[in-house]
Amino acid sequence: MAITKIIKLRKSVLNSIRYITDSKKTQGEYYVSSFNCGVHTADLEFELTASMGTGEGSIKALHLIQSFVPGEVDPATAHEIGRQLVMEFTRASHEFVLATHIDKDHIHNHAVINNVSFVDHHKFRQPPGTLDRLQSISDRLCAMHGLYVMDDPQNQSDTYPKEQHYPLTHRKILKDKIDALIPGVTSIDELFDKLANDGYDIKGSFPSYSFKSESAKLYTNISDLGERYTTDALISRIGVSLPDSAENPGILKDLSDRLQMIKEGKKKDTVSPALIKRLTVAYDFLSSHCITTMSELKKTKESLTESVKDKHDRIHEMEKEIDRLKSICEHLKRKEQLNNIYASYLRSGRDQTFRDAHLKEIKLFEASCIFLLDMNVDPTVRYSESFERLGELIKTKDSHIESYRMDVDDLKQLKSASKNISLFLSQKTDKKNKDISRDIQ
């Protein structure tokens, strides 16, 4: 039987993937596979998937472990069971890297799973009974492969209801109210005004606010509603349109001057200290890349997004070719090692006695020849030539991965800069509208 557990990863996903794919534990990464991502670029692809939703959050990935009883399963079967387990557990909607460790007495699977779905970009749900569901799926798969499974006296199902009903809390009602109002507002101030009209008492200042309905006894802080309801997230979801000045050549200079005045204490500002810090980082990054307008920022971001996609696809193509060359090298090496025995067999006129004495070697030689023929490999190609080509391709892939990581990092900074400057400009516009309204009154 197999025992399962889940660990929530809040730190480096890359370190976890490097640990589970350790060549010493996985027979040179022979028992390593992935789903909808590259093994060596999975951490970056996890981040890109998360960025399309509401972000990674505190939980970046899930580390699933499945341990078998010593001696009950071979590595290939364990790996296949692990792959089926993760696919069913995640409903084939989350990227993952799977590795089977064979360095201990007990064979065990490790899977690092993206916490954000690439299908709908929602985070992985773990309602009550999730661990029981995982163990139930594992037990069923083990039984299908002829492994021993302990009887479950509770006869728990490996599924759980698609709809679970929980009592409505003041927090849930507030979140539903915000979700309903967002499509009909154009600014966060308008959103708060509508909440106030619906009976909510609102206190605080940017970016921290608290809300209390007429029936609630206590205020609910905006930070307690979740990542989709922070002030920054709400502004992003509303989709604040930028003022015309955003396209003026002097917008970044205006930003620099304003930040400098705030730092020197010459100007009081409603912009939060945290946003000021992020804007300073954004300005330094854009200046180093000679980006002076929002229009240039948008074009650079689009170009870099395309570059990231092209490099990602190229890396995947190289990984497929590397896997192909690994198999070819393995069969070429076997063919050359067994060539003398097979030549002697042919010189014997395919003598049955000779064949019986060297049956294993002859079958392996013939199988390698058939494989190489199916792969359209030139019969004159030597193992050393293919191995050299494999090494060159791995070096090329590694250089592409390094370049890919740099582009992804730049793209993340560009997206952050765009978001923070948009937030800065939207606040500036709201303040200007408030001043005009005050003058009219």
C-alpha positions as CSV (number, residue, x, y, z in Angstrom):
1,M,0.0,0.0,0.0
2,A,1.0,3.7,-0.3
3,I,0.8,6.5,2.2
4,T,0.2,10.0,1.0
5,K,0.6,13.5,2.3
6,I,0.6,17.2,1.1
7,I,3.0,20.0,2.1
8,K,2.2,23.6,1.2
9,L,5.2,25.4,-0.4
10,R,5.5,29.1,0.6
11,K,9.1,29.6,-0.3
12,S,11.2,28.7,-3.4
13,V,9.5,26.4,-5.9
14,L,12.7,26.1,-7.8
15,N,14.6,24.6,-4.8
16,S,11.9,22.1,-4.3
17,I,12.0,21.0,-7.9
18,R,15.7,20.8,-7.8
19,Y,15.5,18.5,-4.8
20,I,12.9,16.1,-6.2
21,T,14.6,15.8,-9.6
22,D,18.1,15.1,-8.1
23,S,19.8,12.8,-10.6
24,K,21.2,10.7,-7.8
25,K,17.7,9.9,-6.5
26,T,16.0,9.5,-9.9
27,Q,18.6,7.5,-11.8
28,G,19.8,10.4,-13.8
29,E,16.3,12.0,-14.1
30,Y,15.1,8.8,-15.8
31,Y,12.1,8.7,-13.4
32,V,11.2,12.3,-13.9
33,S,8.3,13.7,-15.9
34,S,6.1,16.8,-16.1
35,F,2.7,17.9,-17.2
36,N,2.0,21.0,-19.2
37,C,5.4,22.5,-18.3
38,G,9.1,21.9,-18.7
39,V,11.0,20.1,-15.9
40,H,13.7,22.8,-15.8
41,T,11.4,25.8,-16.4
42,A,8.4,24.8,-14.3
43,D,9.0,27.4,-11.6
44,L,8.8,30.2,-14.2
45,E,5.8,28.7,-15.9
46,F,4.1,28.4,-12.5
47,E,4.6,32.1,-12.0
48,L,3.3,33.0,-15.4
49,T,0.1,31.0,-14.8
50,A,-0.4,32.6,-11.4
51,S,0.1,36.1,-12.9
52,M,-2.9,35.5,-15.2
53,G,-5.1,35.2,-12.2
54,T,-4.9,36.9,-8.9
55,G,-1.2,36.0,-8.3
56,E,0.5,33.2,-6.4
57,G,-0.4,34.3,-2.9
58,S,1.3,32.9,0.2
59,I,1.0,29.3,-1.1
60,K,3.1,29.0,-4.3
61,A,2.8,25.3,-4.9
62,L,1.8,22.0,-3.3
63,H,4.3,19.2,-2.6
64,L,2.6,15.8,-2.8
65,I,4.4,12.7,-1.5
66,Q,3.4,9.1,-2.0
67,S,5.4,6.4,-0.2
68,F,5.2,2.7,-1.0
69,V,6.1,-0.3,1.2
70,P,9.7,-1.6,0.6
71,G,9.8,-4.2,-2.1
72,E,6.2,-4.0,-3.2
73,V,6.6,-2.0,-6.5
74,D,9.1,-1.4,-9.2
75,P,10.2,2.3,-10.1
76,A,8.3,2.4,-13.4
77,T,5.0,1.2,-11.9
78,A,5.4,3.6,-9.0
79,H,6.0,6.5,-11.4
80,E,2.9,5.6,-13.4
81,I,0.8,5.3,-10.3
82,G,2.1,8.7,-9.1
83,R,1.3,10.3,-12.5
84,Q,-2.3,8.9,-12.5
85,L,-2.7,10.1,-8.9
86,V,-1.7,13.7,-9.5
87,M,-3.7,13.9,-12.8
88,E,-6.9,12.7,-11.1
89,F,-6.3,14.6,-7.8
90,T,-5.8,17.9,-9.7
91,R,-8.4,17.1,-12.4
92,A,-5.6,17.6,-15.0
93,S,-5.8,21.3,-14.6
94,H,-2.6,22.1,-12.8
95,E,1.0,22.0,-14.0
96,F,3.3,19.6,-12.1
97,V,6.7,18.0,-12.0
98,L,6.8,14.3,-10.9
99,A,9.8,12.4,-9.7
100,T,10.2,8.9,-8.3
101,H,13.0,8.4,-5.8
102,I,14.7,5.1,-5.7
103,D,17.6,5.9,-3.4
104,K,15.9,4.5,-0.3
105,D,14.6,1.1,0.7
106,H,11.1,2.3,0.0
107,I,10.3,3.8,-3.4
108,H,8.4,7.1,-3.1
109,N,7.0,9.7,-5.5
110,H,7.4,13.5,-5.1
111,A,5.2,15.9,-7.1
112,V,5.5,19.7,-7.1
113,I,2.1,21.0,-8.2
114,N,1.2,24.6,-9.2
115,N,-1.3,26.0,-6.8
116,V,-2.9,27.9,-9.6
117,S,-4.9,26.2,-12.4
118,F,-3.8,26.9,-16.0
119,V,-7.4,26.3,-17.0
120,D,-9.4,28.9,-15.0
121,H,-6.4,30.5,-13.0
122,H,-8.2,29.7,-9.7
123,K,-6.2,28.5,-6.7
124,F,-6.4,24.8,-5.7
125,R,-9.3,24.2,-3.4
126,Q,-8.7,22.1,-0.3
127,P,-12.1,21.7,1.4
128,P,-12.5,19.4,4.5
129,G,-11.8,15.8,3.4
130,T,-9.1,16.7,0.8
131,L,-6.5,14.4,2.4
132,D,-9.0,11.6,2.7
133,R,-9.9,12.0,-1.0
134,L,-6.2,11.9,-2.0
135,Q,-5.6,8.7,0.0
136,S,-8.7,7.1,-1.4
137,I,-7.6,7.8,-5.0
138,S,-4.1,6.4,-4.2
139,D,-5.6,3.2,-2.7
140,R,-7.8,2.6,-5.7
141,L,-4.9,3.1,-8.1
142,C,-2.7,0.8,-6.1
143,A,-5.4,-1.9,-6.1
144,M,-5.7,-1.5,-9.9
145,H,-2.0,-2.3,-10.2
146,G,-2.3,-5.3,-7.9
147,L,-0.7,-3.8,-4.8
148,Y,-2.0,-4.4,-1.3
149,V,-4.5,-1.9,0.1
150,M,-5.6,-1.8,3.7
151,D,-9.4,-2.2,4.2
152,D,-11.1,1.1,4.9
153,P,-13.8,0.5,7.6
154,Q,-15.3,3.8,6.9
155,N,-15.6,3.1,3.2
156,Q,-14.9,6.7,2.4
157,S,-15.6,7.9,-1.2
158,D,-12.8,9.3,-3.4
159,T,-15.1,12.1,-4.4
160,Y,-16.6,14.9,-2.6
161,P,-19.8,17.0,-3.4
162,K,-19.3,19.5,-6.0
163,E,-21.3,22.0,-4.0
164,Q,-20.8,22.5,-0.3
165,H,-23.0,24.8,1.6
166,Y,-21.6,26.9,4.4
167,P,-23.4,29.5,6.5
168,L,-23.2,33.0,5.0
169,T,-20.9,35.2,7.1
170,H,-20.7,39.0,7.1
171,R,-17.4,38.6,5.3
172,K,-18.9,36.4,2.5
173,I,-21.8,38.8,2.1
174,L,-19.5,41.7,1.7
175,K,-17.3,39.9,-0.9
176,D,-20.4,39.0,-2.9
177,K,-21.7,42.6,-2.7
178,I,-18.3,43.9,-4.0
179,D,-18.2,41.3,-6.8
180,A,-21.8,42.4,-7.9
181,L,-20.9,46.1,-7.8
182,I,-17.5,46.1,-9.6
183,P,-18.9,45.7,-13.2
184,G,-21.0,48.9,-12.7
185,V,-18.3,51.3,-11.3
186,T,-15.4,53.2,-12.8
187,S,-13.4,54.0,-9.6
188,I,-12.8,52.6,-6.2
189,D,-14.4,55.7,-4.6
190,E,-17.6,55.0,-6.6
191,L,-17.5,51.5,-5.3
192,F,-17.2,52.6,-1.7
193,D,-20.0,55.2,-2.3
194,K,-22.3,52.4,-3.4
195,L,-21.4,50.2,-0.5
196,A,-22.2,53.2,1.8
197,N,-25.6,53.6,0.1
198,D,-26.2,49.9,0.8
199,G,-25.8,50.5,4.5
200,Y,-22.1,49.8,5.0
201,D,-20.1,52.0,7.4
202,I,-16.6,52.6,6.0
203,K,-13.6,53.9,7.8
204,G,-9.9,54.2,7.3
205,S,-7.7,55.7,4.5
206,F,-5.7,54.4,1.5
207,P,-4.8,51.6,1.3
208,S,-6.4,50.2,4.5
209,Y,-10.2,50.3,4.9
210,S,-12.7,48.6,7.2
211,F,-16.3,47.9,6.6
212,K,-19.3,47.2,8.9
213,S,-22.8,46.3,7.8
214,E,-25.9,47.3,9.8
215,S,-26.3,43.8,11.2
216,A,-22.6,43.3,12.0
217,K,-21.1,43.9,15.4
218,L,-17.5,44.4,14.3
219,Y,-15.7,46.0,11.4
220,T,-14.1,43.8,8.7
221,N,-10.7,44.9,7.5
222,I,-10.1,44.9,3.7
223,S,-7.0,42.8,4.2
224,D,-9.1,40.0,5.7
225,L,-11.2,39.5,2.6
226,G,-8.5,37.9,0.6
227,E,-6.1,38.7,-2.3
228,R,-8.8,39.6,-4.8
229,Y,-10.2,42.3,-2.4
230,T,-7.1,44.3,-1.5
231,T,-7.2,48.0,-2.5
232,D,-4.7,47.3,-5.4
233,A,-6.6,44.3,-6.6
234,L,-9.9,46.1,-6.6
235,I,-8.5,49.0,-8.6
236,S,-7.0,46.5,-11.0
237,R,-10.3,44.6,-11.3
238,I,-12.3,47.9,-11.9
239,G,-9.9,48.6,-14.7
240,V,-9.2,52.3,-14.1
241,S,-8.7,54.2,-17.3
242,L,-5.6,56.3,-17.4
243,P,-5.8,60.1,-18.0
244,D,-4.6,61.6,-21.3
245,S,-1.5,62.8,-19.5
246,A,-0.3,59.2,-19.3
247,E,0.8,59.4,-22.9
248,N,2.7,62.6,-22.5
249,P,6.5,62.4,-22.8
250,G,7.0,64.0,-19.4
251,I,4.9,61.5,-17.4
252,L,7.9,59.6,-15.9
253,K,9.7,62.9,-15.3
254,D,6.5,64.2,-13.5
255,L,6.6,61.0,-11.5
256,S,10.2,61.4,-10.6
257,D,9.7,65.1,-9.6
258,R,6.8,64.2,-7.4
259,L,8.6,61.4,-5.7
260,Q,11.5,63.6,-5.0
261,M,9.3,66.3,-3.5
262,I,7.7,63.7,-1.2
263,K,11.0,62.3,-0.1
264,E,12.3,65.8,0.7
265,G,9.2,66.6,2.6
266,K,8.3,69.5,0.3
267,K,4.9,67.9,-0.6
268,K,2.4,66.1,1.5
269,D,0.8,63.2,-0.4
270,T,-1.9,60.7,0.0
271,V,0.1,58.0,-1.7
272,S,1.0,55.2,0.7
273,P,4.7,54.7,1.7
274,A,4.5,51.2,0.3
275,L,3.4,52.5,-3.1
276,I,6.0,55.2,-3.0
277,K,8.7,52.5,-2.5
278,R,7.3,50.4,-5.4
279,L,7.1,53.5,-7.7
280,T,10.7,54.3,-6.9
281,V,11.7,50.8,-8.0
282,A,9.6,51.0,-11.1
283,Y,11.1,54.4,-12.1
284,D,14.7,53.1,-11.7
285,F,13.9,50.1,-13.8
286,L,12.2,52.0,-16.6
287,S,15.0,54.6,-16.6
288,S,17.6,51.9,-17.0
289,H,15.7,50.6,-20.0
290,C,15.2,54.1,-21.5
291,I,11.4,53.8,-21.3
292,T,9.9,57.3,-20.9
293,T,6.2,57.0,-21.7
294,M,3.4,54.7,-20.9
295,S,3.0,54.0,-24.6
296,E,6.7,52.8,-24.8
297,L,6.1,50.7,-21.6
298,K,3.1,49.0,-23.2
299,K,5.0,48.3,-26.5
300,T,8.0,46.9,-24.6
301,K,5.8,44.7,-22.5
302,E,4.0,43.3,-25.5
303,S,7.3,42.7,-27.3
304,L,8.9,41.0,-24.3
305,T,5.7,38.8,-23.8
306,E,6.1,37.5,-27.3
307,S,9.8,36.9,-26.7
308,V,9.1,34.9,-23.6
309,K,6.6,32.8,-25.4
310,D,9.0,32.1,-28.3
311,K,11.8,31.1,-26.0
312,H,9.5,29.0,-23.9
313,D,8.3,27.1,-27.0
314,R,11.9,26.7,-28.2
315,I,13.0,25.3,-24.9
316,H,10.2,22.7,-25.1
317,E,11.3,21.7,-28.6
318,M,14.9,21.3,-27.5
319,E,13.8,19.2,-24.5
320,K,11.8,16.9,-26.8
321,E,14.9,16.6,-29.1
322,I,17.1,15.9,-26.0
323,D,14.8,13.1,-24.9
324,R,14.9,11.7,-28.5
325,L,18.8,11.9,-28.6
326,K,19.1,10.3,-25.2
327,S,17.1,7.3,-26.4
328,I,19.1,7.2,-29.7
329,C,22.4,7.3,-27.8
330,E,21.3,4.5,-25.5
331,H,20.5,2.2,-28.4
332,L,23.6,3.2,-30.4
333,K,25.8,2.4,-27.4
334,R,24.1,-0.9,-26.9
335,K,24.4,-1.7,-30.6
336,E,28.2,-1.0,-30.6
337,Q,28.7,-3.0,-27.4
338,L,26.9,-6.1,-28.8
339,N,28.1,-5.7,-32.4
340,N,30.9,-8.3,-32.1
341,I,28.6,-11.0,-30.7
342,Y,26.0,-10.4,-33.4
343,A,28.7,-10.4,-36.1
344,S,29.9,-13.8,-34.8
345,Y,26.3,-15.0,-34.8
346,L,26.0,-14.0,-38.5
347,R,29.3,-15.7,-39.3
348,S,28.0,-18.9,-37.7
349,G,25.2,-18.9,-40.3
350,R,22.7,-18.0,-37.6
351,D,23.5,-21.2,-35.7
352,Q,20.7,-22.1,-33.3
353,T,23.1,-23.3,-30.6
354,F,25.0,-20.0,-30.8
355,R,21.7,-18.1,-30.7
356,D,20.5,-20.1,-27.6
357,A,23.8,-19.3,-25.8
358,H,23.6,-15.6,-26.6
359,L,19.9,-15.1,-26.8
360,K,19.6,-12.1,-24.6
361,E,22.4,-10.2,-26.3
362,I,21.1,-11.0,-29.8
363,K,17.5,-9.9,-28.9
364,L,18.8,-6.6,-27.4
365,F,21.0,-6.0,-30.5
366,E,18.0,-6.6,-32.9
367,A,15.7,-4.5,-30.7
368,S,18.2,-1.5,-30.9
369,C,18.5,-1.9,-34.7
370,I,14.7,-1.8,-35.1
371,F,14.4,1.2,-32.8
372,L,17.1,3.1,-34.7
373,L,15.5,2.2,-38.0
374,D,12.1,3.5,-36.8
375,M,13.8,6.7,-35.7
376,N,15.3,7.1,-39.2
377,V,18.9,7.1,-37.8
378,D,21.7,6.8,-40.4
379,P,23.3,3.3,-39.9
380,T,26.7,4.9,-40.2
381,V,26.2,7.3,-37.2
382,R,28.4,6.5,-34.2
383,Y,27.5,6.7,-30.6
384,S,30.3,9.2,-29.9
385,E,28.9,11.6,-32.6
386,S,25.3,11.5,-31.2
387,F,26.6,11.9,-27.6
388,E,28.6,15.0,-28.7
389,R,25.5,16.4,-30.4
390,L,23.5,15.7,-27.3
391,G,26.0,17.6,-25.1
392,E,25.9,20.6,-27.4
393,L,22.1,20.7,-27.5
394,I,22.0,20.6,-23.6
395,K,24.4,23.5,-23.5
396,T,22.3,25.5,-26.0
397,K,19.1,24.7,-23.9
398,D,20.8,25.8,-20.7
399,S,21.8,29.2,-22.3
400,H,18.2,29.6,-23.6
401,I,16.9,28.9,-20.1
402,E,19.2,31.6,-18.6
403,S,18.0,34.1,-21.2
404,Y,14.4,33.0,-20.7
405,R,14.7,33.6,-16.9
406,M,16.1,37.1,-17.5
407,D,13.2,37.9,-19.9
408,V,10.7,36.6,-17.4
409,D,12.2,38.7,-14.6
410,D,12.1,41.8,-16.8
411,L,8.5,41.1,-17.8
412,K,7.5,40.8,-14.2
413,Q,9.1,44.1,-13.4
414,L,7.4,45.7,-16.4
415,K,4.0,44.4,-15.3
416,S,4.6,45.6,-11.8
417,A,5.7,49.0,-13.0
418,S,2.7,49.3,-15.3
419,K,0.3,48.4,-12.4
420,N,1.9,50.7,-9.9
421,I,2.0,53.7,-12.2
422,S,-1.6,53.1,-13.3
423,L,-2.5,53.0,-9.6
424,F,-0.6,56.2,-9.0
425,L,-2.3,58.0,-11.9
426,S,-5.8,56.8,-11.0
427,Q,-5.3,58.2,-7.5
428,K,-4.1,61.5,-8.9
429,T,-7.2,61.6,-11.2
430,D,-9.5,60.8,-8.2
431,K,-7.9,63.5,-6.1
432,K,-8.3,66.0,-9.0
433,N,-12.0,65.2,-9.4
434,K,-12.6,65.6,-5.7
435,D,-10.9,69.0,-5.7
436,I,-13.1,70.1,-8.7
437,S,-16.2,68.8,-6.9
438,R,-15.2,70.7,-3.7
439,D,-14.8,73.9,-5.7
440,I,-18.2,73.5,-7.3
441,Q,-19.9,73.1,-3.9
